[in-house]
Amino acid sequence: MKKFADLFLNLDRSNKTNTKVALLKKYFQEADSDDKFWALALFTGRRPSFKVNSTQMRA
């Protein structure tokens, strides 16, 4: 999660497209598969569907 937080801060600090692309490329080369998945979900605004609904979670 620290890597994602660092990525987000560095993206926010930069206004150069090439720098942002390089940061994203480096992150996706080095991050764990699960972290990559959630980073894509957050950046695209698409949340993965869950197989468990809220009623099942409460149980």
C-alpha positions, -999 to 999 in steps of 0.1 A, spaced: 0 0 0 29 23 6 40 20 -30 6 30 -42 5 60 -18 39 71 -31 27 67 -67 -3 88 -60 16 115 -44 42 116 -72 15 117 -99 -2 145 -81 31 165 -78 39 162 -115 23 181 -144 43 163 -171 26 135 -190 59 116 -197 68 117 -160 34 103 -151 36 76 -177 71 66 -164 58 65 -128 28 43 -137 50 20 -158 74 15 -130 46 9 -105 29 -17 -126 62 -35 -132 71 -37 -95 37 -40 -77 21 -73 -66 -7 -86 -87 -34 -77 -61 -20 -42 -58 -21 -37 -95 -57 -49 -97 -68 -24 -70 -48 4 -85 -65 0 -118 -99 -2 -101 -92 31 -83 -78 49 -113 -106 38 -137 -134 42 -112 -146 7 -118 -150 -13 -87 -148 -51 -90 -180 -70 -85 -182 -89 -52 -196 -124 -49 -208 -118 -14 -236 -94 -6 -241 -73 25 -265 -98 41 -240 -126 38 -213 -104 52 -234 -97 83 -240 -134 89 
